[in-house]
Amino acid sequence: MIKKIALVLSVVFIILTFAGAGYVFLDNGKANAGYACIPMVFALVSISFYRKNK
C-alpha cells in the first residue's frame, strides 16, 4: 500500500516538475526556477522511498 502511494506521488511530482519547467520557459525565464526545482526534490524523495520499500 505504501509503495503504491509513493509511486503515485512520484508520478504526480514528476508531472509538476515538467509543468513548472514549461512555465519557466514560456515566461522567458522571468519566473522563478523553484517552480520546477521544488517538485523535482519531492519526486526524488518519493522515488527513493519507493525503491527503499521495494
PyMOL commands that set and color helices and strands:
alter all, ss='L'
color gray80, all
select helices_A, chain A and resi 2-26+34-52
alter helices_A, ss='H'
color red, helices_A
deselect
rebuild
show_as cartoon
